[in-house]
Amino acid sequence: TGANLFIALDISQSMLAQDTSPSRLGFAIVFAQKLLEELTQFKVALFAFAFDGYLQMPLSTDVFAAADLLSSMHPSNTTAQGTNLNRTLEKLMGEIIRSEEITREKGGDWTIPQVLILSDGETHVPMKDEVLAGFRARKIQIFTVVTGRGEGVSVPTEGKFGQGSENLRDSSGKMVKTAAHPEMLRRISDLTGGHSFDGQFNEVGPLAKRLSQAMQFGKLATTFKLEKEYFPVLFTLALLV
């Protein structure tokens, strides 16, 4: 049984900042596409988020389709801006549970999934430990890749196809500044048993290796769970015989 990987991509407006070339979002998309080239045994789902999030693509073995869909992700795809990682992860957990239910209803095998978040780590609401505890309880590891740098930078309000305009401003007309928060992403990974990676292309290989290792762990955990569930039934039958 292959592994299930949910790739969560931040499409909030702060991801248009250009402190990473060509932008935080542009880097994250190419990083994810390079990663998919190395993950041959995975089923992949795409989850786009800003204020909360939505499932862009359900679990599929078609990594080429996933790579194409990544290229189309943009802040203009959602009107719910203002990143809230709590709502994002709660919504993502709901999609994971629903995917498991659908798989089991169809008689398929389900392996404990992994989550990859590509984001600048900026959130307008403090992270709640109980949200992360839900992933830890299900043994779902969250791996993170930070995009952007710590310094505050402006956000160009470019169009979906690259048309530029003035920098983003708030309701009072003040220019909006954004900063990356790698410490937030590290905390998410640490509290779920995953690992956080820097926003550099040379991290693609190490991340692919860690995901593959976690895939083997997920298979073992699933096997142990099945044995635990079925052992009493089989023991009873044997005893009766």
N, C-alpha and C positions, 0 to 999 in steps of 0.2 A: 504494500500500500504506500503510495506517495504521500508527501506532506502537503498540508494546507497552509498557504501563506496569504495573509491579508495585508496588502500594501496601502497604507493610509497616507495620502498626499495633501499637504497644507496648501489650499488655494485662496487663503486670505490675501487682502491687498498688500499686506506687509511683505509678502513673498515676491512682489515686483521690485523691491529694492535691489539696487545694482552693486552692492558691496561684495557680491560674488558674481563672477562673469558667467553668462551674460546677465543673469539675475538670479535671485535665490530660487525662484520657481524653475527657471530654465536649467539651472544646475541640477536641481532635484530630479527633474524629468529625465535628463540624460544619465544621471547616476542610476536611477531605477532601471532604465533600459539596458545599461551595461550589466547590471546585476542579473536581469532576466536571462541574458545570454549564457550565464553560468549555472542557472538553476534548471536542470533538465528533468528533475524528478518531482517537481512541485506542481500542485494546482494553485493557481493565482487568482485572487479577487482584488479589485481596485475600489478603494473607498476615498472619496474626496471630502474635505472638510474645511470649514471656517468657523461659523458660529456653532454648528453641530456637525452634520455630515450626511452623506447618502452613498449608497452602493452604486458605483458607476458600472461595475462589471462583476457578476457572480463568479463563484469558483469555476475555473476552467483550466484545462491543460494547454490551451492555445495561448502560449506566451507571446506569440507574434501579434495576436490581436490586442493583448494587454499593452504591448509596447506602442502600438499605433494609438490606442485610446489615451495613453499617457500624454502624447503630444497635443491632444485637444483640451487638456485640463487648463483652466484659466479662471481668475476671480470673477469674470463675467458669467460663469456658469452657475453662480448662486448669488442671490440678493441678501442672504443671511450672513453679513460680515460681522467682524468683531469676534476674534477667536475665543472660544470657551472649550478648553481641553476636557473639562469634566463632562459636558454634554456630548462632546465628540466621542469620548471613550465609552460612555453609556450607550450611545447610539450604535457604536461599533460592536459592543458586546451583544446587543440585541440582534444585529445582523449575523454574528457568529452563531448564536443560539439557533436562529431561524435556519441558517445553512445546515447546521447539524440535523435539525428535525427533518428537513427536506431530504437530506442524504439518507437518513435512516428509514424514512417512509418509502423510499425507492429501493430499499434493500442493500444500499451501498455500505462500504466500510468507512468509518470516520476516525481520523487520526487527530490528536490534539493539535490545534493550529498554532501558528506563530504570527506575530504582528510586527510589521516594519513601519515606523513613522518617519517621514521625511518632512522636516519643519524647521522654522527658525526658533521654535520654542516659546514664542510670544503668546501669552494668554491674558485676557482681561479679568479672569476670575482665578483666585488661588486654587491650587490643585488639592483635591480631597483624597486622603489616604484610603478611605473606604471604597472609592471607585477603583483604585489600583488593587485593593484587596480582592475584589471580585475576579480579576484576571489571575492573581496569584492562587486563589482557591481552585481555579480550574486548570492550574498549571500552564497557563498561556503566557509565554515569555514575550515581552515587548522589546524589540531592538529599535534603536533610534539613530538617525543621521541628522546632524545639525547643519543648517545652511545659513550663511551670513556671518557677520562679525559682531562683536559686542558693542561697538560705537553706534550712536544714534545717527541714522541717515534718512534722507528724504525718500518719499515713495512716488515715482512717476505714475501717473494715471494713464498708462498706455492702453490702446484698444486691443481687442482680441487678436488682431492680425498685425500688431506691432506699431499702429499709428500712435505717435507720441503726443503729449499735451503737457500742461503745467503740472507741477507737483501736487500731491494730494493735500487738501486743507480741511480743517475741522469746521464745524458750524459757525465758529467765530471768525473764520478766515485765517487762522493761524496754521502755519505749515506743520504737517504731521511728521514726527520723527519716529523711527522704529529701530530697535536694537535686538540682536539675537540673544537668546537665553539658553545657552548649552547646559547650564546647571539644572534647568527644569527637565530637559530631556534625559539627562543622566539620572535624575531622581526617579523618573518614570521607569527607566530600564532597571535601575538597582532594586526597586521595590517589587518588580515582577520577575526577577531572575534573568533578565536579558542583558544586553550590553549596548553602550552608546559609542558611536563612531564619529570621527571628525568629518567635515565636509570636504573630502579630498578624493579624487578618483582612485588613488592607490589604496583606498580602503575597501574597494569593491571586492577584491579577492579575499581578504580576511573576513569580511562580512558574509560572503557566500560560504566560506568554510564553517563559520559559527552557526549559520542557519542549517547547514547539512548535519552538523553535530547535534543540534537541537532536534532535528527531524528524527534522528535515531532514538533520542531520548523520548520523544513523543510516541514513537512506535512501541517502545518498551512499556511506557506508562499505560498506553491503551491496552496492550496485551495483559498486563497485570490486572487492570480493571476488569477485563472480560473474565479472566480466571477467577477473580474474587466473586463476580456475579454468578457464574455458572457452577462453581465448585459445590455449593450446598445442594443444588438440584441433582447434579451427577452423583454426589455421594449418597443422597437419599435413594436414588434409583438403584445404585449398586448394593446398598444395604438391603433393600427389598428383595432383590434377586438372590 
